[in-house]
């Protein structure tokens, strides 16, 4: 970054000795240190300086001198947000101090760390290969999605902005800023301001931390890797609609080749290696877990161009006043009107976006609930992973491990209050199986997420059984408290270890000797866990783990256990019939959770492959690893489509008609998840089978899935019979 500096410009000169004494009092530098100060040539707002001592380098940002536009140049906000983000592990320079005493260097300022890396002042990223150019843009979009996924409460930034209504405030703010700085009338700017105010998005309630000026030249990339190590210039940051940030970053993709704001900021059309706007949109939406359908993107693009035009007008106004921060401030007058004209064109045309998968679409309610679940997962469920892991680590050898951690109980209360409760049961949630399949995929990304929403196995299957086949008395005694989350249940043996497990559904063989009716010899019976003769003998382990988080898998002895005849569900000999009705939706849920798990494993795989080097190059640059990544994506997409097709069949044809599809997904999902997780483990090496990463736990779940609810071989035999039946029917029809 040193080559981007110049001697301090006359209008920004300050007494370095005053600064040295102040920093020495704050123990940042020693009394004997000599400070070398140079000014960064870039930046059009707050003057920025490189401060060097014999041993350290710092960056100082200060308010410019002279008359300033109202509300601008808030360096105190920059300091506050960077301090919060650095504490949360987000890539920003570390801040050291904030000084409001104007007698030190003439205006308010703050000091931060000097981050060494690559800064590209030209959006076309000259000097890198097409492949690296693509990777750098993807890395930029990924860090933007990460920013928009941060929880404001955990950052202590809840009062940082004004929340909902961001777009209206932005139009109003930048209209005022433009009018205050304008030195001549530009009709296109007036027309654009009116259009924006008259076409505000119908929904403007999403609130996230937004950067406000997210561009490539405000990023520092790793010296050799396609990775963002610092995001700079937080002057315009606030809380509000994150899509405004995304559109601002994508603006140059939509500009005509003739438009150049400066010599380094122009259209990206025709630049080799730069991903298309649609591709970057897809990356962003996938990282945030939101729909890639963004119908109001044209508004946000027009708003972004309007904002940039107003900023350009302000830069030129500072040039006229003589207090501009950069030497090329006089250039900005020429781009205000072209930016406004381009924005008006964008506003009035429909834009191509990422292709939306129209197969197996959710209902409008399903889409709304899915988005609510994704937001809830991002804000509450995923941030609790460390606390949950610490609970089970602390109580590894204590009976307390069978209890549900308080953090999960608190999350359950939040989920119920938010209406994200019992989503798996259509009669309660109003969702179809297809609607819930998408939600199950999302919850598959976290091992305890289904429990938070009261959608965990085996309780879901047991609740479905009682809802479909239970008597009124059975529903009152057992279904209603299960739906309220007051008790837990098990399908012997799974889940029996949780102290809240109050009832088991047991599949029992009757005493009938009628072998001619082999599917009529079993009954399902409700057995309260405190019934005399029910004994939990020992927890069984799965790949060495007791699976306490799900209530474990116990050896249970039933010795002379007697319950009332009224505890038989549906009637004697109806157990197999119930099982077929129960297992269809349950298997669907398991399979879609496996898809979510595989997506998470692939994310971990790619992250490792992009950061680790062997034999002089990144792991992903080895062809075998690249092929693994491609194969994983193929397998995940194939399994997702097959499972969603099955969900659609369950909704439209019922469990019996969908038996063939259910058998297919049960085999395909388990195999796919095992293979994807296995590839991820291989990329992580020894770390992959350790407890430091979730992959070993993922593999245990995926491998068990190939046995639970019937081994693959049973499903393959059923599938073969059903396929032969269908083929013979076709043959007979032809004859």
Secondary structure by P-SEA (a helix, b strand, c coil): cccccccccccccccaaaaaaaaaaaccccccbbbbbbbbccccccbbbbbbcccbbbbbbbcccccccccccaaaaaaaaaaaaaaaccccccccccccccccccccbbbbbbbbbbbbcccccccccaaaaaaaaaaaaaaaaaaaacccccccccccccccaaaaaaaaaaaaaaaaccccccaaaaaaaaaaaacccccccccccccccccccccccccccccccccccccccccccaaaaaaaaaccccccccccccccccccccccccccaaaaaaaaaaaacccccccaaaaaaaaaaaaaaaaaaaaaaaaaaccccccccccccccaaaaaaaaaaaacbbbbcccccccccccaaaaaaaaaaaaaaacccccaaaaaaaaaaaaccccccccccaaaaaaaaaaaaaccccccccccccccaaaaaaaaaaaccccccccccccccaaaaaaaaaaccccaaaaaacaaaaaacccccccccccccccccccccccccccccccccccccbbbbbbccccccccccbbbbccccccccccccccccccccccccccccccccaaaaaaaaaaaaaaaaaaaaaaaaaaaaaaaaaaaaaccccccccccccaaaaaaaaaaaaaaaaaaaaaaaaaaaaaccccccaaaaaaaaaaaaaaaaaaaaaaaaaaacccccccccaaaaaaaaaaaaacccccaaaaaaaaaaaaaaaaaaaaaaac
